[in-house]
Amino acid sequence: MKSHGPWQIKKTNHILQNPFLQVWLDDVVRPDGQDGTHVVASMKPGVSVLAIDDQQRVHLTNEFHYAVGRYSLEAVSGGIDAGEEPAETARRELKEELGLEASQWEYLATVDPFTTIVVSPCRLYVARGLAVGDANLEGTEQIEHVVLPLAEAVDQVLRGEITHAPTCILILRVALAGAAG
């Protein structure tokens, strides 16, 4: 058996593996000493980038997302390709999705949007000093470029209209840093 915090893993059964997601089911001894199972889904690590222009407006994507079955207003986000540095992914995704390049980059933190059964680390970046170019969307992407004053984006987070967790964290952290600075 292998220790995993207060859990003991007796056996791991791999259920699914593709470039974006791995799912496995562990036979375990739970913290209470009882036998059980625990499923884990591990997603490809990713980045989210909040682009902010000189007028304190945020540049977001509005796109239909298959899993939630609706349009979602979000910071630029994407998966880190094998061998790619997270900062490189952030620059690539910002250019591909919104056609933006930035001269100033700030790494804020890595967050775990889920912690019970999903492993999905997301690195958060803020991009400033924006230059506008052409987007280069993938075949699955139909992205609307939305520009909002930062204060309006904060209001949308607080009203529950922006729900993508990394985007909410980015918007609120940037707003709080501006209020403190």
C-alpha positions in Angstrom: 0.0 0.0 0.0 1.0 3.6 -0.7 0.3 6.4 1.7 -1.5 9.4 0.4 -2.0 11.8 3.2 -4.4 10.0 5.7 -5.5 7.7 2.9 -3.8 4.4 1.9 -3.9 3.4 -1.8 -4.2 -0.4 -2.3 -4.5 -0.4 -6.1 -4.9 2.1 -8.9 -7.1 1.4 -12.0 -6.5 3.7 -15.0 -9.8 4.3 -16.7 -9.2 6.9 -19.4 -6.1 8.7 -20.8 -6.0 11.2 -23.6 -3.9 14.4 -24.2 -6.3 16.5 -22.0 -7.6 14.2 -19.3 -6.6 11.2 -17.3 -9.0 9.4 -15.0 -8.2 6.7 -12.5 -10.1 4.9 -9.7 -8.1 4.0 -6.5 -9.0 1.2 -4.2 -8.3 2.7 -0.8 -8.4 2.5 2.9 -10.1 5.7 3.9 -9.0 7.8 6.9 -11.7 6.2 9.0 -10.1 2.7 8.3 -12.9 1.5 6.0 -12.2 0.2 2.6 -13.5 2.3 -0.3 -12.7 3.8 -3.7 -11.8 7.3 -4.8 -11.8 8.6 -8.4 -9.4 11.2 -9.6 -9.4 13.2 -12.8 -6.2 14.9 -13.8 -6.5 17.7 -16.5 -3.7 19.1 -18.6 -2.2 22.0 -16.6 -3.1 25.4 -18.0 -2.9 29.2 -17.9 -5.3 32.1 -17.7 -4.3 35.5 -18.8 -6.0 38.8 -17.9 -5.1 41.4 -20.5 -5.5 45.0 -19.3 -5.0 48.0 -21.5 -3.9 51.6 -20.6 -7.5 52.6 -19.9 -7.9 49.9 -17.2 -10.1 47.9 -19.5 -9.9 44.1 -19.4 -9.9 42.0 -22.6 -11.9 38.8 -22.3 -13.2 36.0 -24.4 -16.8 35.1 -24.8 -17.1 31.6 -26.1 -19.5 28.6 -26.0 -17.9 25.9 -23.8 -19.2 22.4 -24.5 -18.9 21.0 -21.0 -21.1 23.7 -19.3 -23.3 24.0 -22.4 -23.3 27.8 -22.5 -21.3 30.9 -23.4 -18.8 32.0 -20.8 -17.0 35.3 -20.4 -13.4 34.5 -19.4 -9.8 35.6 -19.4 -7.8 34.0 -22.2 -7.1 30.4 -21.1 -5.5 27.3 -22.5 -3.5 24.2 -21.9 0.3 24.0 -21.5 1.7 21.9 -24.4 4.4 19.3 -23.6 7.8 20.9 -23.4 6.3 24.4 -23.3 7.0 26.9 -20.5 3.8 28.3 -18.8 4.8 31.9 -19.7 5.3 30.8 -23.3 1.8 29.3 -23.3 0.3 32.5 -21.8 1.9 34.6 -24.6 0.8 32.1 -27.3 -2.8 31.9 -26.1 -3.2 35.6 -25.8 -2.0 36.1 -29.4 -4.0 33.1 -30.8 -7.3 33.9 -29.1 -7.4 37.7 -29.1 -4.6 38.8 -31.4 -2.9 40.6 -28.5 0.7 40.9 -27.6 1.9 42.4 -24.4 5.2 44.1 -23.4 4.6 43.6 -19.6 3.9 40.3 -18.0 3.2 39.5 -14.4 2.8 36.0 -13.0 0.4 36.1 -10.0 0.0 32.5 -8.7 -1.0 29.0 -9.5 -4.5 28.0 -8.4 -6.3 24.8 -8.0 -9.9 25.4 -9.2 -10.9 22.0 -7.9 -9.4 20.0 -5.1 -11.6 17.0 -4.2 -11.4 14.8 -7.3 -9.9 17.0 -10.1 -6.3 17.9 -10.4 -6.2 21.0 -12.6 -3.4 23.5 -11.8 -3.8 26.9 -13.5 -1.1 29.5 -13.7 -2.4 33.1 -13.6 -0.9 35.9 -15.5 -1.6 39.6 -16.1 -0.6 41.1 -19.4 -0.2 44.9 -20.0 1.3 47.1 -22.6 -1.0 45.6 -25.2 -0.5 45.7 -29.0 -3.4 44.6 -31.2 -2.8 42.2 -34.1 -4.7 39.3 -35.7 -6.1 36.3 -33.8 -5.3 32.8 -35.0 -8.2 30.7 -33.7 -8.3 26.9 -33.7 -11.1 25.1 -35.6 -13.0 24.5 -32.3 -12.9 28.2 -31.3 -15.5 30.9 -32.1 -14.4 33.6 -29.8 -15.9 37.1 -29.3 -13.4 39.6 -28.0 -15.1 41.6 -25.2 -13.6 44.7 -23.7 -14.9 46.0 -20.3 -13.8 48.5 -17.8 -12.2 46.6 -14.9 -14.9 48.0 -12.5 -17.6 46.5 -14.7 -15.8 43.1 -14.8 -15.6 43.2 -11.0 -19.4 43.9 -10.8 -20.0 40.9 -13.2 -18.0 38.6 -11.0 -19.9 39.8 -7.9 -23.2 39.3 -9.7 -22.3 35.8 -10.7 -22.2 36.6 -14.4 -18.5 35.7 -14.8 -18.1 32.3 -13.3 -14.8 30.9 -14.6 -12.9 30.5 -11.3 -9.4 31.5 -12.6 -10.9 34.6 -14.3 -12.7 35.6 -11.1 -9.5 35.3 -9.1 -7.6 37.4 -11.7 -10.2 40.2 -11.9 -10.6 40.4 -8.1 -6.8 40.3 -7.4 -6.1 43.0 -10.0 -8.9 45.2 -8.7 -7.8 44.8 -5.1 -4.2 45.5 -5.9 -5.2 48.7 -7.7 -7.3 49.7 -4.7 -4.4 49.1 -2.4 -1.8 50.7 -4.6 
